[in-house]
Amino acid sequence: MPEAIANGSNGPHIDIDDADIDFSDIENKYAVRFDEGLDDVVVIDNVPVVGKEREQKLLETIVKRFKSHAGIDIEVENFHVPYGDDGQTKGYIFLELSNPEDANQALRAMDGYPFDKRHRFAVNRFTDVEKLANMSEEYQEPAEEEYKDREHLRSWLTDHNGRDQVVMCRADDVSVAWHNRTANPEPVHTRERWTESYVQWTPQGTFLATLHRQGVALWGGPSFERFMRYSHPNVRLVDFSPNEKYMVTWAPDPIVVPDNAPTGPQFFGPEDEGNRVAVWEVRTGHLLRTFPVVQENEQGVVKGFSWPMLKWSGDDKYCARVNPGKSVSVYELPSMSMLDKNSIKIEGVVDFEWCPLGDKDRDLIEAWGDGSNPPKGAKKPRENMIAFWVPEVANQPARATVMSIPSREIARSKNLFNVSDCKLHWHPQGDYLCVKVDRHTKTKKSLFCNFELFRMREKDYPVEVVELKDPVTAFAWEPNGSHFVVLSTNDPNFGNAPPGVTIKTQLNFFHLDAKKGDFRLAKAIDNKTANTVFWSPRGRHVVVATMGSSQKCDLEWYDVDFSHEIRQGSISENPADDIKQIGAGEHYGITDLEWDPSGRFVATSASVWRHSLENGYAIWDFKGTELQKVVVDRFKQILWRPRPRTLLTKDDQKRVRRNLREVGRAFDEEDLALESQLALQHKEVYMRALEEWRAWRQRCKADLEEERIALGKEEIVAPHVLEAEATETIEEWQETILEETEEILD
């Protein structure tokens, strides 16, 4: 071995260069990992100051609040609690979360969270603390802001005359007005360019929502001051939860967060990039969560999506969305975390609907309280429920199912055969569920319809089947009753008629037979063109309309309990006799129809969004008498302001009904006085205009004579003729029937 030197050893000595040996496998195996980022660490300020003996209890309480309010699982070991020289905590703690996404969720859900009466959390990212490093250490007491009392958000309910409000939108100008039965609407608040697209009331009428390029704004109170704004650029759609606690917005453009964008619970963050749907808390303006919107099918063709994308339970505790063919995802509020951290796997699911919260359910919830100490004999409220349906797959029949939430227990399921499509229709009070099943014959050449009626207030939820031989084009439950109206058709042009062409339909009234206990057809009326059904919110009265047609614009009013006052609560011998047409009318180009909250008036409109012919609106009473009709250029919409649930007890409501005639007499006198006052005002205006016209005519004739004399021309008209013409008066009287009453005499 060349140049080998023996140094007293038995073998040769070899020099080895360590740089030539690869130790990467050993280094990777025993490497110590360092987390250089602190994006998963947050600082919680305004925490109660406690001693060492109470630290464990405090942290356990905070862990529970994070779980219930933010939907984040944390351990006590994740906290670091600084202590002062006095042995007490310093009022802030550090929390290390699992990942930056949980830190963002904690920032959104817990910043501003009221921990108790004296402490409201302030949550910040630990990395944001560096921004405060250059702040002055000298304390400067903030200027005390003058307290300003907010306006009463439900002041419109205290109107002495019990009037309702309407909002009207023309172009970008919006006007809120009182509705008067015998006069034009009385403006309350008008503003130019108040919205850039449309307006919408919240479900209980507390706020008016306007849409702008920057986002959504909510307005309320007598002067309609701005309550809150929510930043969602180019927003196009907005939806609210039933109790107005939460709001959902959608924009066609994906969310983009600039580098210098403001941070905080009211703004989008990097994790929201690319999403289009946002969920907000109305009271605080906090952003709770965002969602993407998939608008492409398997072939890559862009298509629309159903709105609202999120559907709400009646108590605002949950919202859910369907993942077609796969599952239903249920989210808890306000954390917006998925219920039990998993979607409800439902193979082939097409659609679902929440069961509404009826008056019976609300009374039970109020009596039960939070469940910790329910009153003796109080009945436990039922869980929230969803109804969904799945189509036929291979040898498996189609199925309609009712499931309880959050337990996920199947309450009732029904197999269906030869199904082409299904629609789920809950009764507004949650008493019934109608699954409208479009079925095909074995040859699949014709369609017919079945109604699977679930009785949701009875044991084991029995199901009744009602069959129609024709396809159904419209279905609607009576809001406070057991009737439902169906529009069906056997017109051979059904499904093939060009846009704007009407087809013949049949109007069917179904009722719950009190004697036999099942749903039966009470009356069928043929040869109609109606395609939409609108029930009064109080029930009993219904309007059927022909909309979207260039040939027909018919409106028909029906009373399904016409002999109610005569029968005085007794059961009708022939239900068909109780169903009477009480009015009819036409509104050319009608595009929208809406009942007022009291069920006394109907507003119809022709919107410029659909066409530009005779845009405007009309007001009708519940019997189909036209009260007002106004043509407005570029008219968009008219909406009645909703009313919240009454605060009167059942006994109070019964007492009002007993005294309704006496109370109504006072309102009738006020209406007559108002009509007389309006008639007097019109007469005064007419007489003043007539006198002004006479005086103008006299001046013109005098000027003409002076001009003729100055020109040396002879007088053509004899003076006595001029005098006769000056004193001649022609008056034209028009008679208008303001009200007509019919009495049935025995």
Secondary structure, DSSP 8 states (H G I E B T S, - for coil): -TT----S-SS------GGGS--HHHHHHH--------TTEEEEES-----GGGHHHHHHHHHHHIIIII-----GGGEE--B-TTSSB-SEEEEE-SSHHHHHHHHHHHTT-B-SSS-B-EEEEGGGGGGGTTS-SS--------------TTGGGG-TT---EEEEEETTEEEEEE--SSS--EEEEEETT--SS-EEE-TTSS-EEEE-SSEEEEEETTTTEEEEEEE-TT--EEEE-TTSSEEEEE-SS-----TT---STTS--GGGTT--EEEEETTT--EEEEE----B-TT--B----SSSSEE-TTSSEEEEEETTTEEEEEETTTTEEGGGS-EE-TT--EEEE----HHHHHHHHHHTTSSS--TT------EEEEEEE--BTTB-EEEEEEEETT--EEEEEEE-SEEEEEEEE-TTSSEEEEEEEEE-TTSS-EEEEEEEEETTSTT--EEEEEESS-EEEEEE-TTSS-EEEEE---TTTTT--TT----EEEEEEEE-TTT-SEEEEEEEEEE---EEEE-TTSSEEEEE--S-SS--EEEEEETTTTHHHHTT---S-GGGG-EEEEEEE-TT--EEEE-TTSSEEEEEE-TTT--SS-EEEEEETTS-EEEEEE-TTEEEEEE---------HHHHHHHHHTHHHHHHHHHHHHHHHHHHHHHHHHHHHHHHHHHHHHHHHHHHHHHHHHHHHHT----S-HHHHHHHHH-------------------
